[in-house]
Every structure is written in C-alpha cells, then in structure tokens.
Amino acid sequence: MLIDRNMYKKDLAAELNISSATMAKMGKGESVSMDVMQRICEYLDCNIGDIMSFEKDTKEEKVD
C-alpha cells in the first residue's frame, strides 16, 4: 500500500507519530498495539486484513 502511495515506512511513521522501535517490530513480525494498527488503517483507509495477517504458530511444545 505504501508503494502505491509513493511512501516509505519512515514517511508513515512520521505522519502517524509511530516510533522507530514500533516500526522495527512490525518489520520483524513482532506484536504491536492495536492502537497503532488502527491508526495505520485509518490513515490508509483500509481494513486490518489489508495490512496484517495471522499465521498459526506451527511449533509443537513437548509436554511431559
């Protein structure tokens, strides 16, 4: 979506006052607050599914 708008991640972060640490977390697929996700969706006029996906953790834990 950013490419379509000729934007970089740093532009989005500056526009929405999102910290570089939060942007780094998103880049690594780590958890970020729903508040941040909501602000991004409102700014980009999109749904949450347009900017993120849920992937089930396939790691099996050993249970004794």
N, CA, C and O atoms as a Tripos MOL2 file, in Angstrom:
@<TRIPOS>MOLECULE
protein
  256   255    64     0     0
PROTEIN
NO_CHARGES

@<TRIPOS>ATOM
      1 N           0.8160   -1.2020    0.0000 N.3       1 MET1
      2 CA          0.0000    0.0000    0.0000 C.3       1 MET1
      3 C           0.8580    1.2640    0.0000 C.2       1 MET1
      4 O           0.5090    2.2790   -0.6030 O.2       1 MET1
      5 N           1.9840    1.1680    0.6930 N.am      2 LEU2
      6 CA          2.8700    2.3370    0.7230 C.3       2 LEU2
      7 C           3.4510    2.6200   -0.6510 C.2       2 LEU2
      8 O           3.5890    3.7780   -1.0450 O.2       2 LEU2
      9 N           3.7910    1.5730   -1.3740 N.am      3 ILE3
     10 CA          4.3400    1.7460   -2.7160 C.3       3 ILE3
     11 C           3.3310    2.4600   -3.6120 C.2       3 ILE3
     12 O           3.6920    3.3520   -4.3800 O.2       3 ILE3
     13 N           2.0640    2.0580   -3.5080 N.am      4 ASP4
     14 CA          1.0180    2.6790   -4.3170 C.3       4 ASP4
     15 C           0.8750    4.1710   -4.0220 C.2       4 ASP4
     16 O           0.4430    4.9430   -4.8790 O.2       4 ASP4
     17 N           1.2380    4.5680   -2.8090 N.am      5 ARG5
     18 CA          1.1230    5.9680   -2.3980 C.3       5 ARG5
     19 C           2.4600    6.7050   -2.4660 C.2       5 ARG5
     20 O           2.5790    7.8380   -2.0010 O.2       5 ARG5
     21 N           3.4610    6.0490   -3.0490 N.am      6 ASN6
     22 CA          4.8080    6.6230   -3.1290 C.3       6 ASN6
     23 C           5.3200    7.0580   -1.7590 C.2       6 ASN6
     24 O           5.8480    8.1580   -1.5970 O.2       6 ASN6
     25 N           5.1510    6.1680   -0.7730 N.am      7 MET7
     26 CA          5.5860    6.4390    0.5950 C.3       7 MET7
     27 C           6.5870    5.3830    1.0410 C.2       7 MET7
     28 O           6.6140    4.2650    0.5280 O.2       7 MET7
     29 N           7.3960    5.7640    1.9940 N.am      8 TYR8
     30 CA          8.2910    4.8450    2.6670 C.3       8 TYR8
     31 C           7.7760    4.6200    4.0850 C.2       8 TYR8
     32 O           6.9430    5.3810    4.5760 O.2       8 TYR8
     33 N           8.2750    3.5730    4.7380 N.am      9 LYS9
     34 CA          7.8770    3.3040    6.1210 C.3       9 LYS9
     35 C           8.1630    4.5030    7.0140 C.2       9 LYS9
     36 O           7.3730    4.8290    7.8990 O.2       9 LYS9
     37 N           9.2980    5.1590    6.7780 N.am     10 LYS10
     38 CA          9.6600    6.3140    7.6070 C.3      10 LYS10
     39 C           8.6590    7.4510    7.4340 C.2      10 LYS10
     40 O           8.4080    8.1990    8.3790 O.2      10 LYS10
     41 N           8.0760    7.5930    6.2240 N.am     11 ASP11
     42 CA          7.0640    8.6280    5.9920 C.3      11 ASP11
     43 C           5.8000    8.3280    6.8050 C.2      11 ASP11
     44 O           5.2160    9.2160    7.4260 O.2      11 ASP11
     45 N           5.3970    7.0590    6.7840 N.am     12 LEU12
     46 CA          4.2170    6.6500    7.5440 C.3      12 LEU12
     47 C           4.4490    6.8690    9.0340 C.2      12 LEU12
     48 O           3.5810    7.3910    9.7330 O.2      12 LEU12
     49 N           5.6150    6.4720    9.5130 N.am     13 ALA13
     50 CA          5.9460    6.6440   10.9270 C.3      13 ALA13
     51 C           5.8980    8.1160   11.3250 C.2      13 ALA13
     52 O           5.3520    8.4570   12.3750 O.2      13 ALA13
     53 N           6.4560    8.9780   10.5060 N.am     14 ALA14
     54 CA          6.4650   10.4130   10.8130 C.3      14 ALA14
     55 C           5.0550   10.9840   10.7810 C.2      14 ALA14
     56 O           4.6870   11.7820   11.6440 O.2      14 ALA14
     57 N           4.2730   10.5850    9.8020 N.am     15 GLU15
     58 CA          2.9090   11.1040    9.6470 C.3      15 GLU15
     59 C           2.0140   10.7200   10.8280 C.2      15 GLU15
     60 O           1.1730   11.5060   11.2640 O.2      15 GLU15
     61 N           2.2090    9.4990   11.3400 N.am     16 LEU16
     62 CA          1.3400    8.9920   12.4070 C.3      16 LEU16
     63 C           1.9900    9.0140   13.7760 C.2      16 LEU16
     64 O           1.4090    8.5330   14.7490 O.2      16 LEU16
     65 N           3.2070    9.5760   13.8600 N.am     17 ASN17
     66 CA          3.9340    9.6500   15.1180 C.3      17 ASN17
     67 C           4.1390    8.2560   15.7260 C.2      17 ASN17
     68 O           3.8770    8.0370   16.9090 O.2      17 ASN17
     69 N           4.6080    7.3250   14.8980 N.am     18 ILE18
     70 CA          4.9050    5.9650   15.3310 C.3      18 ILE18
     71 C           6.4140    5.8790   15.5340 C.2      18 ILE18
     72 O           7.1880    6.3080   14.6770 O.2      18 ILE18
     73 N           6.8240    5.3270   16.6620 N.am     19 SER19
     74 CA          8.2550    5.2720   16.9660 C.3      19 SER19
     75 C           8.9960    4.3230   16.0310 C.2      19 SER19
     76 O           8.4080    3.4190   15.4370 O.2      19 SER19
     77 N          10.2950    4.5540   15.9160 N.am     20 SER20
     78 CA         11.1220    3.6860   15.0800 C.3      20 SER20
     79 C          11.1700    2.2780   15.6660 C.2      20 SER20
     80 O          11.2940    1.3030   14.9240 O.2      20 SER20
     81 N          11.0730    2.1630   16.9890 N.am     21 ALA21
     82 CA         11.0640    0.8450   17.6290 C.3      21 ALA21
     83 C           9.8130    0.0600   17.2230 C.2      21 ALA21
     84 O           9.8870   -1.1410   16.9620 O.2      21 ALA21
     85 N           8.6800    0.7350   17.1730 N.am     22 THR22
     86 CA          7.4400    0.0780   16.7590 C.3      22 THR22
     87 C           7.5110   -0.3120   15.2940 C.2      22 THR22
     88 O           7.0590   -1.3960   14.9230 O.2      22 THR22
     89 N           8.0610    0.5360   14.4670 N.am     23 MET23
     90 CA          8.2100    0.2050   13.0510 C.3      23 MET23
     91 C           9.1370   -0.9960   12.8830 C.2      23 MET23
     92 O           8.8980   -1.8520   12.0310 O.2      23 MET23
     93 N          10.1960   -1.0600   13.6950 N.am     24 ALA24
     94 CA         11.1110   -2.1980   13.6300 C.3      24 ALA24
     95 C          10.4020   -3.4830   14.0360 C.2      24 ALA24
     96 O          10.6090   -4.5290   13.4210 O.2      24 ALA24
     97 N           9.5670   -3.4090   15.0660 N.am     25 LYS25
     98 CA          8.7940   -4.5820   15.4870 C.3      25 LYS25
     99 C           7.9010   -5.0710   14.3610 C.2      25 LYS25
    100 O           7.8300   -6.2720   14.0970 O.2      25 LYS25
    101 N           7.2290   -4.1620   13.7040 N.am     26 MET26
    102 CA          6.3460   -4.5530   12.5960 C.3      26 MET26
    103 C           7.1540   -5.2030   11.4840 C.2      26 MET26
    104 O           6.7060   -6.1740   10.8740 O.2      26 MET26
    105 N           8.3280   -4.6790   11.2220 N.am     27 GLY27
    106 CA          9.1830   -5.2300   10.1780 C.3      27 GLY27
    107 C           9.6530   -6.6440   10.4820 C.2      27 GLY27
    108 O           9.9170   -7.4320    9.5740 O.2      27 GLY27
    109 N           9.7550   -6.9580   11.7730 N.am     28 LYS28
    110 CA         10.2060   -8.2790   12.2020 C.3      28 LYS28
    111 C           9.0420   -9.2310   12.4550 C.2      28 LYS28
    112 O           9.2500  -10.3970   12.7910 O.2      28 LYS28
    113 N           7.8170   -8.7340   12.2940 N.am     29 GLY29
    114 CA          6.6500   -9.5780   12.5410 C.3      29 GLY29
    115 C           6.3240   -9.7440   14.0140 C.2      29 GLY29
    116 O           5.6260  -10.6840   14.3960 O.2      29 GLY29
    117 N           6.8220   -8.8400   14.8390 N.am     30 GLU30
    118 CA          6.5450   -8.8970   16.2750 C.3      30 GLU30
    119 C           5.2410   -8.1630   16.5860 C.2      30 GLU30
    120 O           4.7030   -7.4440   15.7440 O.2      30 GLU30
    121 N           4.7480   -8.3540   17.7920 N.am     31 SER31
    122 CA          3.4850   -7.7460   18.2020 C.3      31 SER31
    123 C           3.6080   -6.2370   18.3670 C.2      31 SER31
    124 O           4.6020   -5.7280   18.8860 O.2      31 SER31
    125 N           2.5750   -5.5370   17.9150 N.am     32 VAL32
    126 CA          2.4330   -4.1010   18.1600 C.3      32 VAL32
    127 C           1.0100   -3.8670   18.6290 C.2      32 VAL32
    128 O           0.1490   -4.7280   18.4500 O.2      32 VAL32
    129 N           0.7550   -2.7310   19.2190 N.am     33 SER33
    130 CA         -0.5600   -2.4650   19.7920 C.3      33 SER33
    131 C          -1.6320   -2.3050   18.7080 C.2      33 SER33
    132 O          -1.3520   -1.9070   17.5770 O.2      33 SER33
    133 N          -2.8400   -2.6250   19.0910 N.am     34 MET34
    134 CA         -3.9640   -2.4480   18.1760 C.3      34 MET34
    135 C          -4.2060   -0.9750   17.9040 C.2      34 MET34
    136 O          -4.7470   -0.6230   16.8550 O.2      34 MET34
    137 N          -3.8180   -0.1120   18.8240 N.am     35 ASP35
    138 CA         -3.9430    1.3300   18.6070 C.3      35 ASP35
    139 C          -3.1180    1.7550   17.3960 C.2      35 ASP35
    140 O          -3.5800    2.5330   16.5610 O.2      35 ASP35
    141 N          -1.9040    1.2430   17.3070 N.am     36 VAL36
    142 CA         -1.0390    1.5630   16.1690 C.3      36 VAL36
    143 C          -1.6610    1.0370   14.8850 C.2      36 VAL36
    144 O          -1.7100    1.7430   13.8780 O.2      36 VAL36
    145 N          -2.1360   -0.2010   14.9190 N.am     37 MET37
    146 CA         -2.7420   -0.8000   13.7350 C.3      37 MET37
    147 C          -3.9750   -0.0070   13.2970 C.2      37 MET37
    148 O          -4.1980    0.1910   12.1030 O.2      37 MET37
    149 N          -4.7700    0.4440   14.2590 N.am     38 GLN38
    150 CA         -5.9600    1.2410   13.9510 C.3      38 GLN38
    151 C          -5.5730    2.5620   13.2960 C.2      38 GLN38
    152 O          -6.1920    2.9740   12.3150 O.2      38 GLN38
    153 N          -4.5510    3.2270   13.8320 N.am     39 ARG39
    154 CA         -4.1200    4.4980   13.2450 C.3      39 ARG39
    155 C          -3.6440    4.3180   11.8120 C.2      39 ARG39
    156 O          -3.9260    5.1470   10.9470 O.2      39 ARG39
    157 N          -2.9180    3.2270   11.5650 N.am     40 ILE40
    158 CA         -2.4500    2.9550   10.2070 C.3      40 ILE40
    159 C          -3.6330    2.7060    9.2780 C.2      40 ILE40
    160 O          -3.6750    3.2400    8.1700 O.2      40 ILE40
    161 N          -4.5970    1.8960    9.7270 N.am     41 CYS41
    162 CA         -5.7760    1.6020    8.8980 C.3      41 CYS41
    163 C          -6.5790    2.8670    8.5930 C.2      41 CYS41
    164 O          -7.0240    3.0690    7.4640 O.2      41 CYS41
    165 N          -6.7580    3.7040    9.5910 N.am     42 GLU42
    166 CA         -7.4990    4.9440    9.3650 C.3      42 GLU42
    167 C          -6.7680    5.8450    8.3750 C.2      42 GLU42
    168 O          -7.3930    6.4440    7.4990 O.2      42 GLU42
    169 N          -5.4570    5.9400    8.5100 N.am     43 TYR43
    170 CA         -4.6710    6.7920    7.6270 C.3      43 TYR43
    171 C          -4.6970    6.2730    6.1890 C.2      43 TYR43
    172 O          -4.8580    7.0460    5.2450 O.2      43 TYR43
    173 N          -4.5370    4.9530    6.0340 N.am     44 LEU44
    174 CA         -4.5070    4.3500    4.7010 C.3      44 LEU44
    175 C          -5.8990    4.0340    4.1580 C.2      44 LEU44
    176 O          -6.0420    3.6020    3.0140 O.2      44 LEU44
    177 N          -6.9260    4.2530    4.9870 N.am     45 ASP45
    178 CA         -8.3170    3.9600    4.6100 C.3      45 ASP45
    179 C          -8.4420    2.5090    4.1210 C.2      45 ASP45
    180 O          -8.8660    2.2330    2.9990 O.2      45 ASP45
    181 N          -8.0480    1.5920    5.0310 N.am     46 CYS46
    182 CA         -8.0900    0.1780    4.6850 C.3      46 CYS46
    183 C          -8.5690   -0.6350    5.8870 C.2      46 CYS46
    184 O          -8.7710   -0.0950    6.9740 O.2      46 CYS46
    185 N          -8.7450   -1.9160    5.6800 N.am     47 ASN47
    186 CA         -9.1210   -2.8350    6.7490 C.3      47 ASN47
    187 C          -7.8720   -3.4710    7.3410 C.2      47 ASN47
    188 O          -6.8220   -3.5010    6.6980 O.2      47 ASN47
    189 N          -7.9820   -3.9740    8.5510 N.am     48 ILE48
    190 CA         -6.8430   -4.5670    9.2360 C.3      48 ILE48
    191 C          -6.2350   -5.7160    8.4270 C.2      48 ILE48
    192 O          -5.0160   -5.8890    8.4210 O.2      48 ILE48
    193 N          -7.0600   -6.4890    7.7560 N.am     49 GLY49
    194 CA         -6.5800   -7.6060    6.9500 C.3      49 GLY49
    195 C          -5.7690   -7.1730    5.7470 C.2      49 GLY49
    196 O          -5.0580   -7.9850    5.1540 O.2      49 GLY49
    197 N          -5.8640   -5.9130    5.3800 N.am     50 ASP50
    198 CA         -5.0820   -5.3890    4.2580 C.3      50 ASP50
    199 C          -3.6220   -5.1360    4.6410 C.2      50 ASP50
    200 O          -2.7450   -5.0900    3.7780 O.2      50 ASP50
    201 N          -3.3710   -4.9740    5.9460 N.am     51 ILE51
    202 CA         -2.0190   -4.6300    6.3660 C.3      51 ILE51
    203 C          -1.3740   -5.6780    7.2620 C.2      51 ILE51
    204 O          -0.1880   -5.5730    7.5720 O.2      51 ILE51
    205 N          -2.1290   -6.6830    7.6820 N.am     52 MET52
    206 CA         -1.5470   -7.7300    8.5200 C.3      52 MET52
    207 C          -2.2200   -9.0580    8.2590 C.2      52 MET52
    208 O          -3.3010   -9.1260    7.6750 O.2      52 MET52
    209 N          -1.5620  -10.1060    8.7010 N.am     53 SER53
    210 CA         -2.1440  -11.4360    8.5910 C.3      53 SER53
    211 C          -1.8240  -12.2100    9.8580 C.2      53 SER53
    212 O          -0.8990  -11.8660   10.5940 O.2      53 SER53
    213 N          -2.5900  -13.2480   10.1010 N.am     54 PHE54
    214 CA         -2.3740  -14.1060   11.2560 C.3      54 PHE54
    215 C          -1.8600  -15.4440   10.7630 C.2      54 PHE54
    216 O          -2.4660  -16.0760    9.8980 O.2      54 PHE54
    217 N          -0.7490  -15.8640   11.3160 N.am     55 GLU55
    218 CA         -0.1830  -17.1580   10.9660 C.3      55 GLU55
    219 C          -0.0800  -17.9880   12.2340 C.2      55 GLU55
    220 O           0.5590  -17.5880   13.2080 O.2      55 GLU55
    221 N          -0.7070  -19.1300   12.2070 N.am     56 LYS56
    222 CA         -0.6910  -20.0140   13.3620 C.3      56 LYS56
    223 C           0.7270  -20.5010   13.6090 C.2      56 LYS56
    224 O           1.4430  -20.8620   12.6760 O.2      56 LYS56
    225 N           1.1250  -20.5070   14.8740 N.am     57 ASP57
    226 CA          2.4440  -20.9940   15.2530 C.3      57 ASP57
    227 C           2.4500  -22.5090   15.0990 C.2      57 ASP57
    228 O           1.6580  -23.2090   15.7290 O.2      57 ASP57
    229 N           3.3310  -22.9960   14.2720 N.am     58 THR58
    230 CA          3.3630  -24.4310   13.9970 C.3      58 THR58
    231 C           4.3410  -25.1860   14.8870 C.2      58 THR58
    232 O           4.5100  -26.3960   14.7310 O.2      58 THR58
    233 N           4.9770  -24.5000   15.8030 N.am     59 LYS59
    234 CA          5.9030  -25.1520   16.7200 C.3      59 LYS59
    235 C           5.1080  -25.9890   17.7200 C.2      59 LYS59
    236 O           4.1520  -25.5070   18.3270 O.2      59 LYS59
    237 N           5.5080  -27.2210   17.8790 N.am     60 GLU60
    238 CA          4.8580  -28.0820   18.8490 C.3      60 GLU60
    239 C           5.7070  -28.1130   20.1080 C.2      60 GLU60
    240 O           6.9160  -28.3370   20.0470 O.2      60 GLU60
    241 N           5.0700  -27.8890   21.2430 N.am     61 GLU61
    242 CA          5.7900  -27.9280   22.5000 C.3      61 GLU61
    243 C           5.7170  -29.3320   23.0580 C.2      61 GLU61
    244 O           4.6830  -29.9950   22.9790 O.2      61 GLU61
    245 N           6.8400  -29.7840   23.6300 N.am     62 LYS62
    246 CA          6.8910  -31.1050   24.2410 C.3      62 LYS62
    247 C           6.2350  -31.0130   25.6030 C.2      62 LYS62
    248 O           6.5830  -30.1560   26.4150 O.2      62 LYS62
    249 N           5.2830  -31.9030   25.8510 N.am     63 VAL63
    250 CA          4.5840  -31.9280   27.1260 C.3      63 VAL63
    251 C           4.9820  -33.2090   27.8500 C.2      63 VAL63
    252 O           4.8340  -34.3030   27.3040 O.2      63 VAL63
    253 N           5.4850  -33.0810   29.0750 N.am     64 ASP64
    254 CA          5.8810  -34.2730   29.8440 C.3      64 ASP64
    255 C           4.7450  -34.7760   30.6890 C.2      64 ASP64
    256 O           4.8980  -35.7690   31.4000 O.2      64 ASP64
@<TRIPOS>BOND
     1     1     2 1
     2     2     3 1
     3     3     4 2
     4     3     5 am
     5     5     6 1
     6     6     7 1
     7     7     8 2
     8     7     9 am
     9     9    10 1
    10    10    11 1
    11    11    12 2
    12    11    13 am
    13    13    14 1
    14    14    15 1
    15    15    16 2
    16    15    17 am
    17    17    18 1
    18    18    19 1
    19    19    20 2
    20    19    21 am
    21    21    22 1
    22    22    23 1
    23    23    24 2
    24    23    25 am
    25    25    26 1
    26    26    27 1
    27    27    28 2
    28    27    29 am
    29    29    30 1
    30    30    31 1
    31    31    32 2
    32    31    33 am
    33    33    34 1
    34    34    35 1
    35    35    36 2
    36    35    37 am
    37    37    38 1
    38    38    39 1
    39    39    40 2
    40    39    41 am
    41    41    42 1
    42    42    43 1
    43    43    44 2
    44    43    45 am
    45    45    46 1
    46    46    47 1
    47    47    48 2
    48    47    49 am
    49    49    50 1
    50    50    51 1
    51    51    52 2
    52    51    53 am
    53    53    54 1
    54    54    55 1
    55    55    56 2
    56    55    57 am
    57    57    58 1
    58    58    59 1
    59    59    60 2
    60    59    61 am
    61    61    62 1
    62    62    63 1
    63    63    64 2
    64    63    65 am
    65    65    66 1
    66    66    67 1
    67    67    68 2
    68    67    69 am
    69    69    70 1
    70    70    71 1
    71    71    72 2
    72    71    73 am
    73    73    74 1
    74    74    75 1
    75    75    76 2
    76    75    77 am
    77    77    78 1
    78    78    79 1
    79    79    80 2
    80    79    81 am
    81    81    82 1
    82    82    83 1
    83    83    84 2
    84    83    85 am
    85    85    86 1
    86    86    87 1
    87    87    88 2
    88    87    89 am
    89    89    90 1
    90    90    91 1
    91    91    92 2
    92    91    93 am
    93    93    94 1
    94    94    95 1
    95    95    96 2
    96    95    97 am
    97    97    98 1
    98    98    99 1
    99    99   100 2
   100    99   101 am
   101   101   102 1
   102   102   103 1
   103   103   104 2
   104   103   105 am
   105   105   106 1
   106   106   107 1
   107   107   108 2
   108   107   109 am
   109   109   110 1
   110   110   111 1
   111   111   112 2
   112   111   113 am
   113   113   114 1
   114   114   115 1
   115   115   116 2
   116   115   117 am
   117   117   118 1
   118   118   119 1
   119   119   120 2
   120   119   121 am
   121   121   122 1
   122   122   123 1
   123   123   124 2
   124   123   125 am
   125   125   126 1
   126   126   127 1
   127   127   128 2
   128   127   129 am
   129   129   130 1
   130   130   131 1
   131   131   132 2
   132   131   133 am
   133   133   134 1
   134   134   135 1
   135   135   136 2
   136   135   137 am
   137   137   138 1
   138   138   139 1
   139   139   140 2
   140   139   141 am
   141   141   142 1
   142   142   143 1
   143   143   144 2
   144   143   145 am
   145   145   146 1
   146   146   147 1
   147   147   148 2
   148   147   149 am
   149   149   150 1
   150   150   151 1
   151   151   152 2
   152   151   153 am
   153   153   154 1
   154   154   155 1
   155   155   156 2
   156   155   157 am
   157   157   158 1
   158   158   159 1
   159   159   160 2
   160   159   161 am
   161   161   162 1
   162   162   163 1
   163   163   164 2
   164   163   165 am
   165   165   166 1
   166   166   167 1
   167   167   168 2
   168   167   169 am
   169   169   170 1
   170   170   171 1
   171   171   172 2
   172   171   173 am
   173   173   174 1
   174   174   175 1
   175   175   176 2
   176   175   177 am
   177   177   178 1
   178   178   179 1
   179   179   180 2
   180   179   181 am
   181   181   182 1
   182   182   183 1
   183   183   184 2
   184   183   185 am
   185   185   186 1
   186   186   187 1
   187   187   188 2
   188   187   189 am
   189   189   190 1
   190   190   191 1
   191   191   192 2
   192   191   193 am
   193   193   194 1
   194   194   195 1
   195   195   196 2
   196   195   197 am
   197   197   198 1
   198   198   199 1
   199   199   200 2
   200   199   201 am
   201   201   202 1
   202   202   203 1
   203   203   204 2
   204   203   205 am
   205   205   206 1
   206   206   207 1
   207   207   208 2
   208   207   209 am
   209   209   210 1
   210   210   211 1
   211   211   212 2
   212   211   213 am
   213   213   214 1
   214   214   215 1
   215   215   216 2
   216   215   217 am
   217   217   218 1
   218   218   219 1
   219   219   220 2
   220   219   221 am
   221   221   222 1
   222   222   223 1
   223   223   224 2
   224   223   225 am
   225   225   226 1
   226   226   227 1
   227   227   228 2
   228   227   229 am
   229   229   230 1
   230   230   231 1
   231   231   232 2
   232   231   233 am
   233   233   234 1
   234   234   235 1
   235   235   236 2
   236   235   237 am
   237   237   238 1
   238   238   239 1
   239   239   240 2
   240   239   241 am
   241   241   242 1
   242   242   243 1
   243   243   244 2
   244   243   245 am
   245   245   246 1
   246   246   247 1
   247   247   248 2
   248   247   249 am
   249   249   250 1
   250   250   251 1
   251   251   252 2
   252   251   253 am
   253   253   254 1
   254   254   255 1
   255   255   256 2
@<TRIPOS>SUBSTRUCTURE
     1 MET1         2 RESIDUE 1 A MET
     2 LEU2         6 RESIDUE 1 A LEU
     3 ILE3        10 RESIDUE 1 A ILE
     4 ASP4        14 RESIDUE 1 A ASP
     5 ARG5        18 RESIDUE 1 A ARG
     6 ASN6        22 RESIDUE 1 A ASN
     7 MET7        26 RESIDUE 1 A MET
     8 TYR8        30 RESIDUE 1 A TYR
     9 LYS9        34 RESIDUE 1 A LYS
    10 LYS10       38 RESIDUE 1 A LYS
    11 ASP11       42 RESIDUE 1 A ASP
    12 LEU12       46 RESIDUE 1 A LEU
    13 ALA13       50 RESIDUE 1 A ALA
    14 ALA14       54 RESIDUE 1 A ALA
    15 GLU15       58 RESIDUE 1 A GLU
    16 LEU16       62 RESIDUE 1 A LEU
    17 ASN17       66 RESIDUE 1 A ASN
    18 ILE18       70 RESIDUE 1 A ILE
    19 SER19       74 RESIDUE 1 A SER
    20 SER20       78 RESIDUE 1 A SER
    21 ALA21       82 RESIDUE 1 A ALA
    22 THR22       86 RESIDUE 1 A THR
    23 MET23       90 RESIDUE 1 A MET
    24 ALA24       94 RESIDUE 1 A ALA
    25 LYS25       98 RESIDUE 1 A LYS
    26 MET26      102 RESIDUE 1 A MET
    27 GLY27      106 RESIDUE 1 A GLY
    28 LYS28      110 RESIDUE 1 A LYS
    29 GLY29      114 RESIDUE 1 A GLY
    30 GLU30      118 RESIDUE 1 A GLU
    31 SER31      122 RESIDUE 1 A SER
    32 VAL32      126 RESIDUE 1 A VAL
    33 SER33      130 RESIDUE 1 A SER
    34 MET34      134 RESIDUE 1 A MET
    35 ASP35      138 RESIDUE 1 A ASP
    36 VAL36      142 RESIDUE 1 A VAL
    37 MET37      146 RESIDUE 1 A MET
    38 GLN38      150 RESIDUE 1 A GLN
    39 ARG39      154 RESIDUE 1 A ARG
    40 ILE40      158 RESIDUE 1 A ILE
    41 CYS41      162 RESIDUE 1 A CYS
    42 GLU42      166 RESIDUE 1 A GLU
    43 TYR43      170 RESIDUE 1 A TYR
    44 LEU44      174 RESIDUE 1 A LEU
    45 ASP45      178 RESIDUE 1 A ASP
    46 CYS46      182 RESIDUE 1 A CYS
    47 ASN47      186 RESIDUE 1 A ASN
    48 ILE48      190 RESIDUE 1 A ILE
    49 GLY49      194 RESIDUE 1 A GLY
    50 ASP50      198 RESIDUE 1 A ASP
    51 ILE51      202 RESIDUE 1 A ILE
    52 MET52      206 RESIDUE 1 A MET
    53 SER53      210 RESIDUE 1 A SER
    54 PHE54      214 RESIDUE 1 A PHE
    55 GLU55      218 RESIDUE 1 A GLU
    56 LYS56      222 RESIDUE 1 A LYS
    57 ASP57      226 RESIDUE 1 A ASP
    58 THR58      230 RESIDUE 1 A THR
    59 LYS59      234 RESIDUE 1 A LYS
    60 GLU60      238 RESIDUE 1 A GLU
    61 GLU61      242 RESIDUE 1 A GLU
    62 LYS62      246 RESIDUE 1 A LYS
    63 VAL63      250 RESIDUE 1 A VAL
    64 ASP64      254 RESIDUE 1 A ASP
